[in-house]
Amino acid sequence: MKIIYILLGLISFTIGTIAIWIPGLPTTVFYVLTTILWSKSSPRLENWLHHNRYYIIYVDEAVFERKLSFKGRIVIYLITALMMAIPFFKTDMLWLRCILPLTSLSQIIAMESYYHGYLWRDGIPFTQNTKRSKSEN
């Protein structure tokens, strides 16, 4: 079963990485799935993941501790807007031209609400059992 989890995680990671360059295809979903699959595959791989510097910076600090800087959030918003600009200018569909800016705006509102503590003051509900204290790192 461990090998199946690792292989499915590898497939999910590959799709997520390819999705970075394809506008409209979600990346985060595949990376979250990869994390779940690899964590279930072995304690050693889960330990490696939780001690990986990118995981610590972009998940532990950015999500759990809400330490993503304003500059970092601006970069995320700009990259997302640039990726959404491609289909916005390439399409003639009016409904899509209305939805894309609203999607970008909803991302900004949701992230800023989270970082300012308006959403989930005590942490993201489904991750409270996975949040680790500093002593475990």
C-alpha positions as CSV (number, residue, x, y, z in Angstrom):
1,M,0.0,0.0,0.0
2,K,2.9,2.3,0.7
3,I,4.2,2.1,-2.9
4,I,0.7,2.9,-4.2
5,Y,0.5,6.1,-2.0
6,I,4.0,7.1,-3.2
7,L,3.2,6.6,-6.8
8,L,-0.2,8.3,-6.6
9,G,1.6,11.2,-4.8
10,L,4.2,11.4,-7.5
11,I,1.5,11.5,-10.2
12,S,-0.4,14.2,-8.2
13,F,2.9,16.2,-7.8
14,T,3.6,16.0,-11.5
15,I,0.1,17.2,-12.4
16,G,0.4,20.0,-9.9
17,T,3.7,21.1,-11.2
18,I,2.5,21.0,-14.8
19,A,-0.6,23.0,-13.7
20,I,1.6,25.9,-12.7
21,W,2.0,26.8,-16.4
22,I,-1.6,26.1,-17.5
23,P,-4.0,28.9,-16.6
24,G,-7.2,27.8,-15.0
25,L,-5.9,24.4,-13.9
26,P,-5.6,24.4,-10.0
27,T,-2.1,23.7,-8.6
28,T,-2.8,23.8,-4.9
29,V,-5.3,20.9,-4.9
30,F,-2.8,18.6,-6.5
31,Y,0.0,19.6,-4.0
32,V,-2.4,19.1,-1.0
33,L,-3.3,15.7,-2.4
34,T,0.4,14.9,-2.8
35,T,1.1,15.9,0.8
36,I,-1.7,13.7,2.1
37,L,-0.6,10.7,0.0
38,W,3.0,11.0,0.8
39,S,2.3,11.5,4.5
40,K,0.2,8.3,4.5
41,S,2.9,6.4,2.7
42,S,5.5,6.4,5.5
43,P,6.4,8.2,8.7
44,R,9.9,8.9,7.3
45,L,8.5,10.7,4.3
46,E,6.0,12.6,6.4
47,N,8.9,13.6,8.7
48,W,10.9,14.7,5.7
49,L,8.0,16.8,4.4
50,H,7.4,18.5,7.7
51,H,11.0,19.4,8.1
52,N,11.5,20.6,4.5
53,R,12.5,24.2,4.4
54,Y,9.9,25.1,1.7
55,Y,7.1,23.4,3.7
56,I,8.2,25.3,6.8
57,I,8.2,28.6,5.0
58,Y,5.2,28.3,2.8
59,V,2.9,26.1,4.9
60,D,3.9,26.2,8.6
61,E,4.8,29.9,8.7
62,A,2.5,31.2,5.9
63,V,-0.6,29.2,6.7
64,F,-0.5,28.0,10.3
65,E,1.3,31.0,11.8
66,R,0.0,33.7,9.4
67,K,3.5,35.0,8.8
68,L,3.4,35.5,5.0
69,S,4.5,39.1,4.5
70,F,2.4,41.7,2.8
71,K,5.0,41.8,0.0
72,G,4.7,38.0,-0.4
73,R,0.9,38.2,-0.6
74,I,1.2,41.0,-3.2
75,V,3.4,38.8,-5.3
76,I,0.8,36.0,-5.1
77,Y,-1.9,38.4,-6.1
78,L,0.1,39.8,-9.1
79,I,1.0,36.3,-10.4
80,T,-2.6,35.1,-10.1
81,A,-3.8,38.3,-11.9
82,L,-1.2,37.8,-14.7
83,M,-2.3,34.1,-15.1
84,M,-6.0,35.2,-15.2
85,A,-5.2,37.9,-17.7
86,I,-4.2,35.3,-20.3
87,P,-7.7,33.8,-20.7
88,F,-9.3,37.2,-20.0
89,F,-7.7,38.8,-23.1
90,K,-7.9,35.6,-25.2
91,T,-11.6,34.9,-24.9
92,D,-14.7,36.5,-26.4
93,M,-16.9,34.9,-23.8
94,L,-18.5,37.7,-21.7
95,W,-19.3,35.5,-18.8
96,L,-15.7,34.5,-18.4
97,R,-14.5,38.1,-18.6
98,C,-16.8,38.9,-15.7
99,I,-15.9,35.8,-13.6
100,L,-12.1,36.1,-13.8
101,P,-11.8,39.5,-12.1
102,L,-14.3,38.5,-9.5
103,T,-12.3,35.3,-8.8
104,S,-9.1,37.4,-8.4
105,L,-10.9,39.8,-6.1
106,S,-12.4,37.0,-4.0
107,Q,-8.9,35.5,-3.6
108,I,-7.6,38.9,-2.3
109,I,-10.5,39.3,0.1
110,A,-10.3,35.8,1.4
111,M,-6.5,35.9,2.0
112,E,-6.5,39.3,3.5
113,S,-9.4,38.3,5.8
114,Y,-7.5,35.3,6.9
115,Y,-4.2,37.1,7.5
116,H,-6.0,39.9,9.4
117,G,-7.8,37.3,11.6
118,Y,-11.3,37.9,10.4
119,L,-11.6,34.2,9.3
120,W,-10.7,31.4,11.6
121,R,-9.0,33.2,14.5
122,D,-8.1,29.8,16.1
123,G,-6.7,28.3,12.9
124,I,-8.1,26.6,9.8
125,P,-10.7,24.2,11.1
126,F,-9.7,21.0,9.3
127,T,-6.0,21.4,10.2
128,Q,-6.1,21.8,13.9
129,N,-4.9,18.2,14.5
130,T,-2.0,18.6,12.1
131,K,-0.6,21.9,13.4
132,R,2.7,21.3,15.1
133,S,4.2,23.4,17.9
134,K,7.7,24.8,17.6
135,S,9.1,22.2,19.9
136,E,8.2,19.4,17.4
137,N,10.2,21.0,14.6
